[in-house]
Amino acid sequence: MKTDTLTHDRISMNIIKNATIVGGGVLAAGMGATMLIPVAMSTFGTVVPGVGTIHVAGGVAATLQSTAAACTLSNSILVGAGSIPINYLRSKL
């Protein structure tokens, strides 16, 4: 099946738009989780002076920590993968 140039451009823009929305959502989720970790730890955990906060494995604070870590990792991968074409283009100019 052949598509004309206009249809191809629309499909490409939809893919770019959807990828941007997903990437922004991951970034927002990671930032939100990162900001809520201290609140969750002091609310649901036990603060031990000189040690830190003890909280239940699999609890709210632990879930926020793993979410923040996963979002940070995925954003790092996206930035790294996005920099490859930019570096390639710079080397050819």
C-alpha positions as CSV (number, residue, x, y, z in Angstrom):
1,M,0.0,0.0,0.0
2,K,1.4,3.4,-1.0
3,T,0.8,6.5,0.9
4,D,1.2,10.0,-0.4
5,T,3.6,12.5,1.1
6,L,0.9,14.4,3.1
7,T,-0.4,11.2,4.7
8,H,3.2,10.1,5.5
9,D,3.9,13.4,7.2
10,R,0.7,13.2,9.3
11,I,1.6,9.7,10.5
12,S,5.1,10.9,11.3
13,M,3.8,13.9,13.3
14,N,1.4,11.7,15.2
15,I,4.2,9.3,16.2
16,I,6.4,12.3,17.3
17,K,3.4,13.8,19.2
18,N,2.6,10.6,21.0
19,A,6.3,10.0,21.9
20,T,6.5,13.5,23.3
21,I,3.3,12.9,25.4
22,V,4.6,9.6,26.8
23,G,8.1,11.1,27.5
24,G,6.5,14.1,29.3
25,G,4.3,11.8,31.3
26,V,7.2,9.7,32.4
27,L,9.2,12.9,33.3
28,A,6.2,14.3,35.3
29,A,5.6,11.0,37.1
30,G,9.3,10.8,38.1
31,M,9.4,14.4,39.3
32,G,6.1,13.9,41.2
33,A,7.4,10.7,42.9
34,T,10.7,12.3,43.7
35,M,9.0,15.3,45.4
36,L,6.6,13.1,47.4
37,I,9.3,10.7,48.8
38,P,10.3,12.8,51.9
39,V,6.6,13.4,52.8
40,A,5.8,9.7,52.5
41,M,8.9,8.7,54.5
42,S,8.1,11.0,57.4
43,T,4.3,10.1,57.3
44,F,4.5,6.4,56.9
45,G,8.0,5.6,58.2
46,T,9.8,5.8,61.5
47,V,12.5,8.5,61.7
48,V,15.6,7.3,63.6
49,P,18.0,10.1,64.5
50,G,21.4,9.5,63.0
51,V,20.2,6.6,60.9
52,G,17.4,7.8,58.6
53,T,13.9,6.6,58.0
54,I,12.8,3.0,58.3
55,H,9.8,2.1,56.3
56,V,8.0,-1.0,55.1
57,A,9.3,-2.7,52.0
58,G,6.6,-2.4,49.3
59,G,5.0,0.5,51.2
60,V,4.1,3.9,49.8
61,A,7.6,5.4,50.3
62,A,9.3,2.3,48.8
63,T,7.0,2.4,45.8
64,L,7.7,6.1,45.2
65,Q,11.4,5.5,45.4
66,S,11.3,2.7,42.8
67,T,9.0,4.8,40.6
68,A,11.4,7.8,40.8
69,A,14.4,5.5,40.0
70,A,12.6,3.9,37.1
71,C,11.6,7.2,35.6
72,T,15.1,8.6,36.0
73,L,16.6,5.6,34.3
74,S,14.1,5.8,31.4
75,N,14.7,9.5,30.9
76,S,18.4,8.9,30.9
77,I,18.0,6.3,28.2
78,L,15.8,8.6,26.1
79,V,18.3,11.5,26.4
80,G,21.2,9.2,25.5
81,A,19.4,7.7,22.6
82,G,18.3,11.1,21.4
83,S,21.9,12.4,21.5
84,I,23.1,9.8,19.1
85,P,21.5,11.3,15.9
86,I,22.5,14.8,17.1
87,N,26.2,13.8,17.5
88,Y,26.1,12.0,14.2
89,L,24.7,15.1,12.4
90,R,27.3,17.3,14.1
91,S,30.1,15.1,12.9
92,K,28.9,15.3,9.3
93,L,28.6,19.1,9.2
